[in-house]
Amino acid sequence: MKLRVHVTPRRGVLDPQGAAVKGGLTNLGFDGIGEVRVGKVIDLTLASTVDAEAALALGRDMARKLLANETVEDFEVEVLG
């Protein structure tokens, strides 16, 4: 079973990496760019055989305990198969 965890800065939290990417794109001539947010994607392969619902619950638990800082980050977990 494979999981993908998307971790992004919460709205209202400063995102200096996003600001740097936006500045770089603007300097390269890409106009009309609004807000840019930079996050991370974590792909996990579970060694045990579990159903999708159990895998999703396990992924959320991992994100809460280690993969995301819920004070300043949001996360989403998806089951890839």
PyMOL Python script that loads the backbone (N, CA, C, O; Angstrom):
from pymol import cmd

cmd.read_pdbstr("""\
ATOM      1  N   MET A   1       0.855  -1.165   0.000  1.00  0.00           N
ATOM      2  CA  MET A   1       0.000   0.000   0.000  1.00  0.00           C
ATOM      3  C   MET A   1       0.905   1.232   0.000  1.00  0.00           C
ATOM      4  O   MET A   1       1.865   1.312   0.766  1.00  0.00           O
ATOM      5  N   LYS A   2       0.587   2.177  -0.860  1.00  0.00           N
ATOM      6  CA  LYS A   2       1.388   3.401  -0.950  1.00  0.00           C
ATOM      7  C   LYS A   2       0.558   4.588  -0.493  1.00  0.00           C
ATOM      8  O   LYS A   2      -0.637   4.676  -0.777  1.00  0.00           O
ATOM      9  N   LEU A   3       1.213   5.507   0.223  1.00  0.00           N
ATOM     10  CA  LEU A   3       0.585   6.734   0.706  1.00  0.00           C
ATOM     11  C   LEU A   3       1.372   7.932   0.219  1.00  0.00           C
ATOM     12  O   LEU A   3       2.583   7.851   0.015  1.00  0.00           O
ATOM     13  N   ARG A   4       0.691   9.022   0.038  1.00  0.00           N
ATOM     14  CA  ARG A   4       1.345  10.290  -0.267  1.00  0.00           C
ATOM     15  C   ARG A   4       0.824  11.325   0.732  1.00  0.00           C
ATOM     16  O   ARG A   4      -0.384  11.496   0.894  1.00  0.00           O
ATOM     17  N   VAL A   5       1.752  12.006   1.393  1.00  0.00           N
ATOM     18  CA  VAL A   5       1.410  13.046   2.361  1.00  0.00           C
ATOM     19  C   VAL A   5       1.867  14.383   1.792  1.00  0.00           C
ATOM     20  O   VAL A   5       3.044  14.568   1.482  1.00  0.00           O
ATOM     21  N   HIS A   6       0.927  15.309   1.658  1.00  0.00           N
ATOM     22  CA  HIS A   6       1.227  16.671   1.209  1.00  0.00           C
ATOM     23  C   HIS A   6       1.254  17.565   2.444  1.00  0.00           C
ATOM     24  O   HIS A   6       0.278  17.617   3.192  1.00  0.00           O
ATOM     25  N   VAL A   7       2.360  18.267   2.661  1.00  0.00           N
ATOM     26  CA  VAL A   7       2.492  19.158   3.801  1.00  0.00           C
ATOM     27  C   VAL A   7       2.721  20.568   3.258  1.00  0.00           C
ATOM     28  O   VAL A   7       3.627  20.792   2.455  1.00  0.00           O
ATOM     29  N   THR A   8       1.891  21.517   3.704  1.00  0.00           N
ATOM     30  CA  THR A   8       1.996  22.900   3.227  1.00  0.00           C
ATOM     31  C   THR A   8       1.888  23.863   4.401  1.00  0.00           C
ATOM     32  O   THR A   8       1.285  23.537   5.424  1.00  0.00           O
ATOM     33  N   PRO A   9       2.474  25.050   4.255  1.00  0.00           N
ATOM     34  CA  PRO A   9       2.322  26.047   5.313  1.00  0.00           C
ATOM     35  C   PRO A   9       0.853  26.453   5.446  1.00  0.00           C
ATOM     36  O   PRO A   9       0.138  26.555   4.449  1.00  0.00           O
ATOM     37  N   ARG A  10       0.415  26.679   6.668  1.00  0.00           N
ATOM     38  CA  ARG A  10      -0.963  27.134   6.890  1.00  0.00           C
ATOM     39  C   ARG A  10      -1.143  28.534   6.338  1.00  0.00           C
ATOM     40  O   ARG A  10      -0.199  29.322   6.278  1.00  0.00           O
ATOM     41  N   ARG A  11      -2.364  28.830   5.939  1.00  0.00           N
ATOM     42  CA  ARG A  11      -2.691  30.186   5.495  1.00  0.00           C
ATOM     43  C   ARG A  11      -2.391  31.148   6.640  1.00  0.00           C
ATOM     44  O   ARG A  11      -2.684  30.851   7.798  1.00  0.00           O
ATOM     45  N   GLY A  12      -1.822  32.272   6.324  1.00  0.00           N
ATOM     46  CA  GLY A  12      -1.502  33.258   7.343  1.00  0.00           C
ATOM     47  C   GLY A  12      -0.105  33.099   7.928  1.00  0.00           C
ATOM     48  O   GLY A  12       0.387  33.993   8.617  1.00  0.00           O
ATOM     49  N   VAL A  13       0.539  31.962   7.655  1.00  0.00           N
ATOM     50  CA  VAL A  13       1.906  31.730   8.122  1.00  0.00           C
ATOM     51  C   VAL A  13       2.852  32.173   7.009  1.00  0.00           C
ATOM     52  O   VAL A  13       2.663  31.817   5.845  1.00  0.00           O
ATOM     53  N   LEU A  14       3.860  32.944   7.370  1.00  0.00           N
ATOM     54  CA  LEU A  14       4.815  33.410   6.371  1.00  0.00           C
ATOM     55  C   LEU A  14       5.472  32.229   5.672  1.00  0.00           C
ATOM     56  O   LEU A  14       5.795  31.221   6.300  1.00  0.00           O
ATOM     57  N   ASP A  15       5.664  32.365   4.377  1.00  0.00           N
ATOM     58  CA  ASP A  15       6.296  31.324   3.569  1.00  0.00           C
ATOM     59  C   ASP A  15       7.443  31.958   2.791  1.00  0.00           C
ATOM     60  O   ASP A  15       7.269  32.336   1.632  1.00  0.00           O
ATOM     61  N   PRO A  16       8.629  32.081   3.422  1.00  0.00           N
ATOM     62  CA  PRO A  16       9.755  32.728   2.739  1.00  0.00           C
ATOM     63  C   PRO A  16      10.192  31.999   1.471  1.00  0.00           C
ATOM     64  O   PRO A  16      10.638  32.639   0.519  1.00  0.00           O
ATOM     65  N   GLN A  17      10.070  30.671   1.442  1.00  0.00           N
ATOM     66  CA  GLN A  17      10.426  29.935   0.226  1.00  0.00           C
ATOM     67  C   GLN A  17       9.455  30.285  -0.903  1.00  0.00           C
ATOM     68  O   GLN A  17       9.870  30.467  -2.048  1.00  0.00           O
ATOM     69  N   GLY A  18       8.185  30.377  -0.584  1.00  0.00           N
ATOM     70  CA  GLY A  18       7.195  30.765  -1.583  1.00  0.00           C
ATOM     71  C   GLY A  18       7.471  32.156  -2.133  1.00  0.00           C
ATOM     72  O   GLY A  18       7.360  32.394  -3.335  1.00  0.00           O
ATOM     73  N   ALA A  19       7.834  33.075  -1.239  1.00  0.00           N
ATOM     74  CA  ALA A  19       8.149  34.446  -1.666  1.00  0.00           C
ATOM     75  C   ALA A  19       9.380  34.458  -2.572  1.00  0.00           C
ATOM     76  O   ALA A  19       9.425  35.199  -3.554  1.00  0.00           O
ATOM     77  N   ALA A  20      10.377  33.636  -2.241  1.00  0.00           N
ATOM     78  CA  ALA A  20      11.591  33.575  -3.068  1.00  0.00           C
ATOM     79  C   ALA A  20      11.280  33.001  -4.452  1.00  0.00           C
ATOM     80  O   ALA A  20      11.791  33.496  -5.457  1.00  0.00           O
ATOM     81  N   VAL A  21      10.450  31.967  -4.506  1.00  0.00           N
ATOM     82  CA  VAL A  21      10.070  31.378  -5.802  1.00  0.00           C
ATOM     83  C   VAL A  21       9.293  32.385  -6.621  1.00  0.00           C
ATOM     84  O   VAL A  21       9.538  32.528  -7.819  1.00  0.00           O
ATOM     85  N   LYS A  22       8.362  33.085  -5.997  1.00  0.00           N
ATOM     86  CA  LYS A  22       7.574  34.092  -6.712  1.00  0.00           C
ATOM     87  C   LYS A  22       8.496  35.184  -7.264  1.00  0.00           C
ATOM     88  O   LYS A  22       8.349  35.599  -8.414  1.00  0.00           O
ATOM     89  N   GLY A  23       9.444  35.648  -6.445  1.00  0.00           N
ATOM     90  CA  GLY A  23      10.387  36.667  -6.903  1.00  0.00           C
ATOM     91  C   GLY A  23      11.230  36.179  -8.066  1.00  0.00           C
ATOM     92  O   GLY A  23      11.455  36.914  -9.028  1.00  0.00           O
ATOM     93  N   GLY A  24      11.698  34.941  -7.980  1.00  0.00           N
ATOM     94  CA  GLY A  24      12.499  34.378  -9.059  1.00  0.00           C
ATOM     95  C   GLY A  24      11.719  34.258 -10.359  1.00  0.00           C
ATOM     96  O   GLY A  24      12.233  34.579 -11.431  1.00  0.00           O
ATOM     97  N   LEU A  25      10.476  33.793 -10.262  1.00  0.00           N
ATOM     98  CA  LEU A  25       9.650  33.672 -11.460  1.00  0.00           C
ATOM     99  C   LEU A  25       9.358  35.037 -12.072  1.00  0.00           C
ATOM    100  O   LEU A  25       9.375  35.197 -13.293  1.00  0.00           O
ATOM    101  N   THR A  26       9.093  36.009 -11.222  1.00  0.00           N
ATOM    102  CA  THR A  26       8.846  37.374 -11.715  1.00  0.00           C
ATOM    103  C   THR A  26      10.087  37.914 -12.417  1.00  0.00           C
ATOM    104  O   THR A  26       9.991  38.531 -13.478  1.00  0.00           O
ATOM    105  N   ASN A  27      11.262  37.675 -11.810  1.00  0.00           N
ATOM    106  CA  ASN A  27      12.519  38.137 -12.429  1.00  0.00           C
ATOM    107  C   ASN A  27      12.790  37.457 -13.769  1.00  0.00           C
ATOM    108  O   ASN A  27      13.481  38.016 -14.621  1.00  0.00           O
ATOM    109  N   LEU A  28      12.254  36.263 -13.955  1.00  0.00           N
ATOM    110  CA  LEU A  28      12.431  35.550 -15.220  1.00  0.00           C
ATOM    111  C   LEU A  28      11.393  35.944 -16.266  1.00  0.00           C
ATOM    112  O   LEU A  28      11.382  35.414 -17.376  1.00  0.00           O
ATOM    113  N   GLY A  29      10.526  36.876 -15.898  1.00  0.00           N
ATOM    114  CA  GLY A  29       9.561  37.387 -16.865  1.00  0.00           C
ATOM    115  C   GLY A  29       8.187  36.737 -16.808  1.00  0.00           C
ATOM    116  O   GLY A  29       7.351  36.997 -17.674  1.00  0.00           O
ATOM    117  N   PHE A  30       7.935  35.898 -15.808  1.00  0.00           N
ATOM    118  CA  PHE A  30       6.606  35.295 -15.658  1.00  0.00           C
ATOM    119  C   PHE A  30       5.724  36.262 -14.880  1.00  0.00           C
ATOM    120  O   PHE A  30       5.861  36.417 -13.666  1.00  0.00           O
ATOM    121  N   ASP A  31       4.815  36.908 -15.605  1.00  0.00           N
ATOM    122  CA  ASP A  31       3.954  37.917 -14.981  1.00  0.00           C
ATOM    123  C   ASP A  31       2.646  37.300 -14.515  1.00  0.00           C
ATOM    124  O   ASP A  31       2.269  36.204 -14.929  1.00  0.00           O
ATOM    125  N   GLY A  32       1.970  38.026 -13.648  1.00  0.00           N
ATOM    126  CA  GLY A  32       0.633  37.627 -13.230  1.00  0.00           C
ATOM    127  C   GLY A  32       0.605  36.503 -12.207  1.00  0.00           C
ATOM    128  O   GLY A  32      -0.402  35.807 -12.078  1.00  0.00           O
ATOM    129  N   ILE A  33       1.685  36.320 -11.488  1.00  0.00           N
ATOM    130  CA  ILE A  33       1.707  35.264 -10.486  1.00  0.00           C
ATOM    131  C   ILE A  33       1.184  35.822  -9.178  1.00  0.00           C
ATOM    132  O   ILE A  33       1.647  36.858  -8.700  1.00  0.00           O
ATOM    133  N   GLY A  34       0.224  35.134  -8.611  1.00  0.00           N
ATOM    134  CA  GLY A  34      -0.332  35.519  -7.312  1.00  0.00           C
ATOM    135  C   GLY A  34       0.527  34.931  -6.200  1.00  0.00           C
ATOM    136  O   GLY A  34       1.756  34.964  -6.258  1.00  0.00           O
ATOM    137  N   GLU A  35      -0.129  34.408  -5.215  1.00  0.00           N
ATOM    138  CA  GLU A  35       0.567  33.828  -4.075  1.00  0.00           C
ATOM    139  C   GLU A  35       1.244  32.513  -4.476  1.00  0.00           C
ATOM    140  O   GLU A  35       0.694  31.733  -5.253  1.00  0.00           O
ATOM    141  N   VAL A  36       2.433  32.282  -3.941  1.00  0.00           N
ATOM    142  CA  VAL A  36       3.157  31.024  -4.149  1.00  0.00           C
ATOM    143  C   VAL A  36       3.413  30.423  -2.770  1.00  0.00           C
ATOM    144  O   VAL A  36       3.932  31.095  -1.879  1.00  0.00           O
ATOM    145  N   ARG A  37       3.049  29.159  -2.600  1.00  0.00           N
ATOM    146  CA  ARG A  37       3.277  28.438  -1.356  1.00  0.00           C
ATOM    147  C   ARG A  37       4.139  27.220  -1.684  1.00  0.00           C
ATOM    148  O   ARG A  37       3.862  26.498  -2.641  1.00  0.00           O
ATOM    149  N   VAL A  38       5.168  26.999  -0.901  1.00  0.00           N
ATOM    150  CA  VAL A  38       6.058  25.861  -1.110  1.00  0.00           C
ATOM    151  C   VAL A  38       5.845  24.866   0.031  1.00  0.00           C
ATOM    152  O   VAL A  38       5.881  25.236   1.204  1.00  0.00           O
ATOM    153  N   GLY A  39       5.624  23.618  -0.323  1.00  0.00           N
ATOM    154  CA  GLY A  39       5.432  22.574   0.671  1.00  0.00           C
ATOM    155  C   GLY A  39       6.325  21.394   0.362  1.00  0.00           C
ATOM    156  O   GLY A  39       7.332  21.511  -0.337  1.00  0.00           O
ATOM    157  N   LYS A  40       5.933  20.260   0.898  1.00  0.00           N
ATOM    158  CA  LYS A  40       6.708  19.046   0.645  1.00  0.00           C
ATOM    159  C   LYS A  40       5.747  17.886   0.422  1.00  0.00           C
ATOM    160  O   LYS A  40       4.613  17.889   0.902  1.00  0.00           O
ATOM    161  N   VAL A  41       6.229  16.904  -0.313  1.00  0.00           N
ATOM    162  CA  VAL A  41       5.473  15.684  -0.583  1.00  0.00           C
ATOM    163  C   VAL A  41       6.297  14.519  -0.049  1.00  0.00           C
ATOM    164  O   VAL A  41       7.487  14.399  -0.340  1.00  0.00           O
ATOM    165  N   ILE A  42       5.648  13.663   0.737  1.00  0.00           N
ATOM    166  CA  ILE A  42       6.317  12.507   1.307  1.00  0.00           C
ATOM    167  C   ILE A  42       5.587  11.259   0.822  1.00  0.00           C
ATOM    168  O   ILE A  42       4.400  11.089   1.097  1.00  0.00           O
ATOM    169  N   ASP A  43       6.287  10.390   0.106  1.00  0.00           N
ATOM    170  CA  ASP A  43       5.716   9.129  -0.375  1.00  0.00           C
ATOM    171  C   ASP A  43       6.164   8.006   0.545  1.00  0.00           C
ATOM    172  O   ASP A  43       7.347   7.875   0.860  1.00  0.00           O
ATOM    173  N   LEU A  44       5.208   7.203   0.968  1.00  0.00           N
ATOM    174  CA  LEU A  44       5.478   6.098   1.884  1.00  0.00           C
ATOM    175  C   LEU A  44       4.953   4.801   1.290  1.00  0.00           C
ATOM    176  O   LEU A  44       3.872   4.778   0.701  1.00  0.00           O
ATOM    177  N   THR A  45       5.699   3.740   1.439  1.00  0.00           N
ATOM    178  CA  THR A  45       5.227   2.409   1.085  1.00  0.00           C
ATOM    179  C   THR A  45       5.119   1.615   2.378  1.00  0.00           C
ATOM    180  O   THR A  45       6.098   1.452   3.105  1.00  0.00           O
ATOM    181  N   LEU A  46       3.916   1.123   2.654  1.00  0.00           N
ATOM    182  CA  LEU A  46       3.693   0.344   3.861  1.00  0.00           C
ATOM    183  C   LEU A  46       4.057  -1.112   3.599  1.00  0.00           C
ATOM    184  O   LEU A  46       3.655  -1.689   2.589  1.00  0.00           O
ATOM    185  N   ALA A  47       4.815  -1.695   4.508  1.00  0.00           N
ATOM    186  CA  ALA A  47       5.249  -3.085   4.340  1.00  0.00           C
ATOM    187  C   ALA A  47       4.109  -4.064   4.614  1.00  0.00           C
ATOM    188  O   ALA A  47       4.059  -5.148   4.033  1.00  0.00           O
ATOM    189  N   SER A  48       3.199  -3.674   5.500  1.00  0.00           N
ATOM    190  CA  SER A  48       2.108  -4.587   5.831  1.00  0.00           C
ATOM    191  C   SER A  48       0.933  -4.390   4.881  1.00  0.00           C
ATOM    192  O   SER A  48       0.792  -3.340   4.254  1.00  0.00           O
ATOM    193  N   THR A  49       0.111  -5.396   4.788  1.00  0.00           N
ATOM    194  CA  THR A  49      -1.080  -5.328   3.952  1.00  0.00           C
ATOM    195  C   THR A  49      -2.244  -4.841   4.809  1.00  0.00           C
ATOM    196  O   THR A  49      -2.701  -5.543   5.711  1.00  0.00           O
ATOM    197  N   VAL A  50      -2.710  -3.654   4.522  1.00  0.00           N
ATOM    198  CA  VAL A  50      -3.857  -3.083   5.231  1.00  0.00           C
ATOM    199  C   VAL A  50      -4.829  -2.556   4.188  1.00  0.00           C
ATOM    200  O   VAL A  50      -4.452  -2.318   3.040  1.00  0.00           O
ATOM    201  N   ASP A  51      -6.084  -2.376   4.593  1.00  0.00           N
ATOM    202  CA  ASP A  51      -7.038  -1.809   3.646  1.00  0.00           C
ATOM    203  C   ASP A  51      -6.827  -0.298   3.552  1.00  0.00           C
ATOM    204  O   ASP A  51      -6.093   0.285   4.350  1.00  0.00           O
ATOM    205  N   ALA A  52      -7.471   0.321   2.580  1.00  0.00           N
ATOM    206  CA  ALA A  52      -7.267   1.750   2.303  1.00  0.00           C
ATOM    207  C   ALA A  52      -7.640   2.615   3.492  1.00  0.00           C
ATOM    208  O   ALA A  52      -6.949   3.591   3.785  1.00  0.00           O
ATOM    209  N   GLU A  53      -8.713   2.277   4.178  1.00  0.00           N
ATOM    210  CA  GLU A  53      -9.148   3.089   5.324  1.00  0.00           C
ATOM    211  C   GLU A  53      -8.122   3.036   6.456  1.00  0.00           C
ATOM    212  O   GLU A  53      -7.812   4.062   7.063  1.00  0.00           O
ATOM    213  N   ALA A  54      -7.601   1.857   6.739  1.00  0.00           N
ATOM    214  CA  ALA A  54      -6.580   1.711   7.779  1.00  0.00           C
ATOM    215  C   ALA A  54      -5.288   2.414   7.377  1.00  0.00           C
ATOM    216  O   ALA A  54      -4.627   3.024   8.218  1.00  0.00           O
ATOM    217  N   ALA A  55      -4.923   2.333   6.095  1.00  0.00           N
ATOM    218  CA  ALA A  55      -3.718   3.009   5.605  1.00  0.00           C
ATOM    219  C   ALA A  55      -3.858   4.515   5.739  1.00  0.00           C
ATOM    220  O   ALA A  55      -2.908   5.194   6.130  1.00  0.00           O
ATOM    221  N   LEU A  56      -5.023   5.040   5.422  1.00  0.00           N
ATOM    222  CA  LEU A  56      -5.278   6.470   5.546  1.00  0.00           C
ATOM    223  C   LEU A  56      -5.157   6.911   7.005  1.00  0.00           C
ATOM    224  O   LEU A  56      -4.538   7.934   7.297  1.00  0.00           O
ATOM    225  N   ALA A  57      -5.741   6.148   7.908  1.00  0.00           N
ATOM    226  CA  ALA A  57      -5.659   6.468   9.335  1.00  0.00           C
ATOM    227  C   ALA A  57      -4.207   6.427   9.815  1.00  0.00           C
ATOM    228  O   ALA A  57      -3.783   7.284  10.590  1.00  0.00           O
ATOM    229  N   LEU A  58      -3.447   5.431   9.352  1.00  0.00           N
ATOM    230  CA  LEU A  58      -2.041   5.315   9.719  1.00  0.00           C
ATOM    231  C   LEU A  58      -1.244   6.506   9.188  1.00  0.00           C
ATOM    232  O   LEU A  58      -0.398   7.055   9.894  1.00  0.00           O
ATOM    233  N   GLY A  59      -1.513   6.904   7.943  1.00  0.00           N
ATOM    234  CA  GLY A  59      -0.829   8.054   7.356  1.00  0.00           C
ATOM    235  C   GLY A  59      -1.116   9.338   8.111  1.00  0.00           C
ATOM    236  O   GLY A  59      -0.212  10.143   8.333  1.00  0.00           O
ATOM    237  N   ARG A  60      -2.360   9.536   8.506  1.00  0.00           N
ATOM    238  CA  ARG A  60      -2.720  10.731   9.290  1.00  0.00           C
ATOM    239  C   ARG A  60      -2.006  10.733  10.646  1.00  0.00           C
ATOM    240  O   ARG A  60      -1.546  11.773  11.116  1.00  0.00           O
ATOM    241  N   ASP A  61      -1.924   9.564  11.258  1.00  0.00           N
ATOM    242  CA  ASP A  61      -1.244   9.457  12.541  1.00  0.00           C
ATOM    243  C   ASP A  61       0.244   9.786  12.394  1.00  0.00           C
ATOM    244  O   ASP A  61       0.814  10.488  13.230  1.00  0.00           O
ATOM    245  N   MET A  62       0.871   9.275  11.327  1.00  0.00           N
ATOM    246  CA  MET A  62       2.286   9.576  11.074  1.00  0.00           C
ATOM    247  C   MET A  62       2.488  11.071  10.841  1.00  0.00           C
ATOM    248  O   MET A  62       3.442  11.662  11.346  1.00  0.00           O
ATOM    249  N   ALA A  63       1.585  11.676  10.075  1.00  0.00           N
ATOM    250  CA  ALA A  63       1.707  13.106   9.789  1.00  0.00           C
ATOM    251  C   ALA A  63       1.586  13.924  11.061  1.00  0.00           C
ATOM    252  O   ALA A  63       2.359  14.858  11.274  1.00  0.00           O
ATOM    253  N   ARG A  64       0.629  13.585  11.905  1.00  0.00           N
ATOM    254  CA  ARG A  64       0.440  14.333  13.161  1.00  0.00           C
ATOM    255  C   ARG A  64       1.625  14.187  14.103  1.00  0.00           C
ATOM    256  O   ARG A  64       1.987  15.135  14.800  1.00  0.00           O
ATOM    257  N   LYS A  65       2.229  13.007  14.127  1.00  0.00           N
ATOM    258  CA  LYS A  65       3.299  12.743  15.089  1.00  0.00           C
ATOM    259  C   LYS A  65       4.687  13.151  14.610  1.00  0.00           C
ATOM    260  O   LYS A  65       5.563  13.431  15.428  1.00  0.00           O
ATOM    261  N   LEU A  66       4.901  13.189  13.285  1.00  0.00           N
ATOM    262  CA  LEU A  66       6.263  13.457  12.810  1.00  0.00           C
ATOM    263  C   LEU A  66       6.361  14.287  11.536  1.00  0.00           C
ATOM    264  O   LEU A  66       7.192  15.191  11.456  1.00  0.00           O
ATOM    265  N   LEU A  67       5.543  14.004  10.555  1.00  0.00           N
ATOM    266  CA  LEU A  67       5.759  14.565   9.218  1.00  0.00           C
ATOM    267  C   LEU A  67       5.354  16.022   9.076  1.00  0.00           C
ATOM    268  O   LEU A  67       5.889  16.726   8.220  1.00  0.00           O
ATOM    269  N   ALA A  68       4.421  16.490   9.896  1.00  0.00           N
ATOM    270  CA  ALA A  68       3.961  17.884   9.809  1.00  0.00           C
ATOM    271  C   ALA A  68       3.961  18.513  11.193  1.00  0.00           C
ATOM    272  O   ALA A  68       3.714  17.843  12.196  1.00  0.00           O
ATOM    273  N   ASN A  69       4.236  19.790  11.233  1.00  0.00           N
ATOM    274  CA  ASN A  69       4.126  20.572  12.465  1.00  0.00           C
ATOM    275  C   ASN A  69       2.774  21.275  12.404  1.00  0.00           C
ATOM    276  O   ASN A  69       2.642  22.311  11.751  1.00  0.00           O
ATOM    277  N   GLU A  70       1.782  20.725  13.072  1.00  0.00           N
ATOM    278  CA  GLU A  70       0.413  21.233  12.940  1.00  0.00           C
ATOM    279  C   GLU A  70       0.235  22.659  13.466  1.00  0.00           C
ATOM    280  O   GLU A  70      -0.812  23.268  13.244  1.00  0.00           O
ATOM    281  N   THR A  71       1.231  23.192  14.152  1.00  0.00           N
ATOM    282  CA  THR A  71       1.148  24.579  14.591  1.00  0.00           C
ATOM    283  C   THR A  71       1.229  25.518  13.390  1.00  0.00           C
ATOM    284  O   THR A  71       0.556  26.548  13.358  1.00  0.00           O
ATOM    285  N   VAL A  72       2.050  25.164  12.407  1.00  0.00           N
ATOM    286  CA  VAL A  72       2.270  26.060  11.262  1.00  0.00           C
ATOM    287  C   VAL A  72       2.024  25.400   9.911  1.00  0.00           C
ATOM    288  O   VAL A  72       2.122  26.062   8.878  1.00  0.00           O
ATOM    289  N   GLU A  73       1.705  24.096   9.900  1.00  0.00           N
ATOM    290  CA  GLU A  73       1.520  23.386   8.636  1.00  0.00           C
ATOM    291  C   GLU A  73       0.200  22.616   8.614  1.00  0.00           C
ATOM    292  O   GLU A  73      -0.292  22.157   9.645  1.00  0.00           O
ATOM    293  N   ASP A  74      -0.353  22.492   7.416  1.00  0.00           N
ATOM    294  CA  ASP A  74      -1.497  21.623   7.164  1.00  0.00           C
ATOM    295  C   ASP A  74      -0.990  20.409   6.399  1.00  0.00           C
ATOM    296  O   ASP A  74       0.071  20.458   5.777  1.00  0.00           O
ATOM    297  N   PHE A  75      -1.750  19.322   6.448  1.00  0.00           N
ATOM    298  CA  PHE A  75      -1.367  18.149   5.676  1.00  0.00           C
ATOM    299  C   PHE A  75      -2.606  17.458   5.128  1.00  0.00           C
ATOM    300  O   PHE A  75      -3.709  17.576   5.663  1.00  0.00           O
ATOM    301  N   GLU A  76      -2.380  16.736   4.043  1.00  0.00           N
ATOM    302  CA  GLU A  76      -3.388  15.864   3.440  1.00  0.00           C
ATOM    303  C   GLU A  76      -2.729  14.532   3.138  1.00  0.00           C
ATOM    304  O   GLU A  76      -1.578  14.487   2.704  1.00  0.00           O
ATOM    305  N   VAL A  77      -3.450  13.456   3.365  1.00  0.00           N
ATOM    306  CA  VAL A  77      -2.932  12.117   3.103  1.00  0.00           C
ATOM    307  C   VAL A  77      -3.804  11.490   2.031  1.00  0.00           C
ATOM    308  O   VAL A  77      -5.031  11.570   2.093  1.00  0.00           O
ATOM    309  N   GLU A  78      -3.168  10.867   1.048  1.00  0.00           N
ATOM    310  CA  GLU A  78      -3.930  10.147   0.024  1.00  0.00           C
ATOM    311  C   GLU A  78      -3.347   8.741  -0.142  1.00  0.00           C
ATOM    312  O   GLU A  78      -2.140   8.529  -0.028  1.00  0.00           O
ATOM    313  N   VAL A  79      -4.223   7.813  -0.407  1.00  0.00           N
ATOM    314  CA  VAL A  79      -3.826   6.430  -0.681  1.00  0.00           C
ATOM    315  C   VAL A  79      -3.618   6.295  -2.184  1.00  0.00           C
ATOM    316  O   VAL A  79      -4.512   6.588  -2.978  1.00  0.00           O
ATOM    317  N   LEU A  80      -2.433   5.849  -2.557  1.00  0.00           N
ATOM    318  CA  LEU A  80      -2.105   5.696  -3.978  1.00  0.00           C
ATOM    319  C   LEU A  80      -2.398   4.294  -4.477  1.00  0.00           C
ATOM    320  O   LEU A  80      -2.563   4.091  -5.679  1.00  0.00           O
ATOM    321  N   GLY A  81      -2.463   3.350  -3.604  1.00  0.00           N
ATOM    322  CA  GLY A  81      -2.777   1.980  -4.003  1.00  0.00           C
ATOM    323  C   GLY A  81      -1.861   0.968  -3.412  1.00  0.00           C
ATOM    324  O   GLY A  81      -2.013  -0.227  -3.667  1.00  0.00           O
TER     325      GLY A  81
END
""", "prot")
cmd.dss("prot")
cmd.show_as("cartoon", "prot")
cmd.util.cbc("prot")
cmd.orient("prot")
